[in-house]
Amino acid sequence: MSNTNNTSQSQSSQETQNDNKTHTADDRPGPMEVLRQARAQLAELTGMVAETVSSFEQTEDGWSLEVEVLELERVPDTMSLMAGYEVTLDDRGQLTGYRRVRRYERGRADARSGGR
């Protein structure tokens, strides 16, 4: 009987250790998982699908991304309205904020980079 008791205590101890492991700094998502989470969370909040991530960097507090989305589909496609959103995530990949930083027609060169 004491062996059964020790076994259940051992299992309980292992489960507690596993639970604690999910909250350690070593268990943070990697860059690819952060990108996936950012795109999915932004799409869920805005209803707009992220087409591409044009900027991505790790910050002191987590992650910062610029995500390009299709805001308004038009015909021809080159006249569709696109937008760049600045997205911030914490170190676990949870979205903490977003804001639109620019809006442009898909067929237009980005004036910020000097193209026309």
N, C-alpha and C positions, 0 to 999 in steps of 0.2 A: 504494500500500500504506500509506503513512503516513497518508493520508486515512481509510482504514478503521480504522487504529489510533486516530486522533484521535476518530473517531465512537464507538467502543466506550468510550474513556476518558470522553467527554462523557456518554454514557448512564450509565456507572457513577457519575459525579459527580452527575448528576441524581437517580439512585436513592438515593444516600447523603443528598442534601439532602432528598428526600421522606421518608426514614426518620427523619431528625432532626426534621423538621417535626411528626411525629406525637407527639413528646415535648415540645413547647413548651407554655407556659402558654396561648397563644392558641388552642390546639386542644382546650380543655376543653369538655365537654358543656354545653349550655345548660339552663336550668331545666326545660323540658318533657322533655328527654332524661333528666335526673336523676330526675324523677318516674317515668318509664317504667321506668328501671333499678331504682329502689328497689322499686317494686311487684313487678316480675318476680323480683328477687333474694329478697325476703321470701317470696313465694309458693313459690319453689323450696326455701328453707330450712325453712319451717314446714309446707308443704303446705296452707296456707290462702290463699284468694284475697283480695287487698286490694279492699275495696269502695269506699273513698274515702280521700283524703288530707285530713285536717282541719287540719293545720298544716305549714308549709313555710318554712324560712329558711336563708339562706346564713350559715355561721359562719366563724371564723378558719381552721378546719381542713378545711372542706368544706361539708356540708349536714346539717341536722337536720329530720326530718319526724315527724309523728304520723300513723300509718296505721290506719284502722279495718278490721277483718277480721271475718268471720263465723266464730266458733269452734265453735258447736254449733247446727245447724239443728233447729228444733222447729216443731210445728204447734199453734196458728196461728203464722204468721211473726213476729208481734209478741212471741212468747215466746222467740225464738231468742237465743242468747247471742252478744254482740258483744264485741270487745276493741279497745282502743287500744294500739298499739305505738309506742314511741319508736324511731326508726330513724336511725342515723348513717351518713353516707357520706363518703368522702374527696373531694378536689376533682376527681377524675376520674369520680365517680359510682359507685365500688365500695363496697359495703356493708361497714362496719367493725364494726357492732354493732347489736343490737336488744334491747328488753326490753318486756314487757307492763307498762303503767302503769295500766290499769284494765280492768274487765270489767263488763258490764251487759246487761240484757235490752233487745232492740231497741225495744220499746214504751215503755220508761221514759225520763223526762226526765233529763238529766244534772244530778245534785245539785251538781256543782262550779260550774255556772253559775246556781244559785239556782232552777231550775225543779223542779216536782214534778208 
